[in-house]
Amino acid sequence: MQVFNTIAETHKYSRKARVEGKFIGFVPTMGALHPGHISLVERARKENDLVVVSIFVNPLQFNNPQDLEKYPRDLDKDLKLLREAGCDVVFNPSVAEMYPEEVNKHYDFGSLANVMEGAFRPGHFNGVAIVVNKLFNIVLPYRAYFGEKDFQQLQIIRALVSIEKLDINIVACPISREDDGLARSSRNERLTPEMRKAAPFIYQTLLNARTMAQDSDSGRIIEYVKDQFIMHPLLKLEYFSIAGANDLQPIHGELHPESYGFIAVFAGEIRLIDNIRLI
């Protein structure tokens, strides 16, 4: 496994591979890897000739400076996991390497970016789009792999590919969960033992909402979810939204096929997100 720190050497490697007719599978990450990330790498390994993983904590997508500062980092552990998973190349640039000059680019994703995460994290998706587009142009992948836990981000990336007219296949991968149902996330490392024990309540609430969806409208389900968190001693609901999978717009009243429930919850200062297909 090779580790590159510069854009030039990574791009040179990718260009050579493309000229040789090899398919590159790409997994962009911010490090602090967990089994969910590794499952993406393993799928990319099966479906491509080469696998490239980026490890870069992108400052442009953090609207909370403290969240950026406290984001978990463990490069040695990450490299060990990637080597064991059969990764070919790791691209681990510095912020100065990625952004030598001030970045002023702005994307318009319309209503996709104005709801849920977009409403509560202003500028987040623009930062995601900027770094992902730059990574795509460096790595030149045939396929890029993203987990469905960040479902709204997945739809933003698909829109980005369309806007930039990129010849890249975006592969959506199912949410990776712990045995107790908690969606795997790098931020889980920051949970206290007490919070970690409480966190599966989020997924259990989503499962109950899915059961209700068989004979309830969106309003009743949303009220149920809100009520579950009102008295919870450790978990604070930021939002719960029922929306269509493709346009991510809120559904009012009767649910329709491809209705999803999206949730964001705070455990102390640690923000956890999850989603579930309701219909």
N, C-alpha and C positions, 0 to 999 in steps of 0.2 A: 504494500500500500504506500502510495506516495502522498506527501503532504506539501501543498503549495501555499505560499503566503502572498503571492503577487498575482495581479490580473494577467500580466503578460505571460507567465509560465503556464497558468491554467488555460488561457485561451489558446496558446500554442499547442498544448496537449490535445485539447478538444478539436481544433482544426485538423490536426494530423489524423485523429481518429475518424473524423467525418470523411476526410479524403480517402481513407482506407475502407470506407463503406461500413463502419461500425456504428451500431446504435448505442447512444448514451442514455442511461436512465439517471435522472437527477432527483435528489432529495434535499431541498433547502431546509436548514434547521438553524436554531439559535443555540445549539448545544444543550448541555444538561440532559443528555439523551436518556431515554427510558425505553422499555420494550415496545411501546407504540412506534417510536421512531425506527427502531430496529426492524419491526415488521414491514415498514415501508422500504427499507434498504433490502430486505430479503426478497420482497416482491420484485423490486427493481432488478435484483440479481437474476431472478428467474426469467425476466422478460426482455433483457437487454444484453449486449455484449460487454458493456462497461458500466460501472456505477460510480457516480460522482456525488459526494455529499458536501454541502457547504455548512460551515459553522461560523455564524456571524450574528452577534447581538446588535440588531439594527436600531440605532438611536432615533431614527426618523419616525418609528411607529410607536414610540412611547410618549404619551402626553403627560405622564406622571414621572418626573425625574427620579423620585425615590424608588419607583418600580424598576426603572432602568438600573439604578445603582445596586439594588438588592437582587436583581435577576441572577439565579444560580449559574455558576460557571465551574467546570471541572474538565479541562481539555484532556488531561492524561487519561482519565476514565473514559471519556468520549472516544478517543483514538483507539483504546483497547477494545471497546465494544464494536467499533466499526471494522477493525482489523479482523475480529472473530466473525463478523457478519459477511465478510467477503467484499468489502468496499475496495475499489481500485484507487480512487483519488479523493483526498479531503482538501477543500479550499477553505483556508482559515485566514482571511485578510484582517488587517487592522481597519479602524474607522478612517484613518488618514488615507489608506490605500483605496478604499471604496469611495470616499468623498473628499478628494483633494481640494475641491472648491465648494462654495456654498451651493446648495441645491434649491432651485426655485420651481421645479416642474410641478404642475398641478393637473391631476386627472379628474374628469367628470364622469362619475359612474351613475349619475342620476339617482333615482329612488333606491337603488341597491345599497347605496352607502349612507342613506339618511335615516335608517331605522336601526334598532337594536344596538349593536356594537358601534355603528357609525354615529348614533345619537349620543351615546354615553362616552365615547372616546374620540373627540373631534380630531381630525387629521390622521387618525390611525391608519385608515385604509390607503390614504395617499402615500404614506410612508411605506406601507407594505408593497404597493404597486411599484414605487420607484425602485426599491431594492430588488424585487423579484424580476422586474424587467431587465435591470442591469445584470443580475445573475444569469438570466436566460441568455443574454447576449455574450456573456463570458464563457459559459459552459456549453452552449449550443446543444441542448439535449433533444432527443427524439421524443422522450416521454418525461414528464415531471410528476412527482407523487406527493399528494397532500391528503392529510387525514380529515375525516368528516366532522371531527369535534369542532374545528373552526369552519363551520358550514358556510357562514356568510363570507369569510375570507375565500373559500373555495369558489364561490360564485363571482366574487370580485376578480379573482385570478382568471377565470374563464372570460370575463368581460375584457380584462387587460389583453389577453391573447387576441381577442377580436379587434380591439382598438389598435393594437400595434401590428396587426396582421402577421402574427408569428406562426410558424409552421411547427407547432409543438402540441403533443397530445397530453392533455391534463387528465391524470388518473386519480379518481377519488377512492380512498380506502376507508373501510369501516372504522368506527371509533374503537380504540383499544381500551379495555377496562380491566381494573383490578378484580380479584375474585369477589369482592363485595360490591362491585358495580361502579365504583368511582372511576370516572373518565381519567385516563392517565394524562398527566401534565407535568411539565418541568416545575411548575409552581407548587406541586404537591410536596416537594422536598421541604418547603418552608412551613408546612403545617405542623403545629404542635401535636403531640400524641393525642390530646383531648380533641383537637379540631379534626385530626385524621380519623378518629373514631366516629365523629359526628358527620363527616362529609358524605358518606354514602346515602344519607337522607335525601340528598339532591336527586340522585338517580331513582330512588324509591318513589319520590314524589312524581317524577316524570312517568314512571311505570303506572302509577295510580291514575295520572291524567290520561294516559293512553287507554286504560280500561274505561274511564268515564266517557271517552270520545265515541264509544259505540252508541250512546244514546243521549249525549249532552251537547249543547251548543258551545261556542267558544267562550261566551260570557260566563257561563257556569264553571267551566274548567279553569278559567283565569282566576275567578274568585276563590275557587278551591285551593289553588296553588298559593295564592297570596295568604290565605288563612293559615296554611301549614307553617309559614315562616314567621307570622306575626309574633308568636310566643316562643319561638326557638331561642334558646339561650346563647347559642354560638354562631348561628348562621343568619345573615341578613340578606333578604332578597333585594337585588337591584332592579331586575325586570324579569317578567315572564311574558312571552309573546307567542301567539299562534299565528303562523304565516305560511304562505305557499312556498314550496321548495324552490321554484324557479324565479319568481319575482321578489320574494321575501316580504311582500306587503301583508299587513295584518288582515286576518280573516275575521269578519264580524258575523255572528250568527252561526248558521249551519256549516259544518266542516265539509270539505270536499277532498277527493283523492290528492295525495301529495301534501297534506296538511302536516306541518311539523310544529312541535313545541320547542321554543328556545328560551334558555334560562341563564342568568348571571347572578351569582351569589357571592357575598363576602364572608370569609371566615377570618375575623379580625381584619387585617389590612390586605389579606391575600384574596385575590379575585379568581373565582372558578366559573367556568362556563361549560354548558352541556346542551345536548338537544336530543330529541327523539321523534321518530315518525309516528304520528297519531293515527292517521288513516292511510 
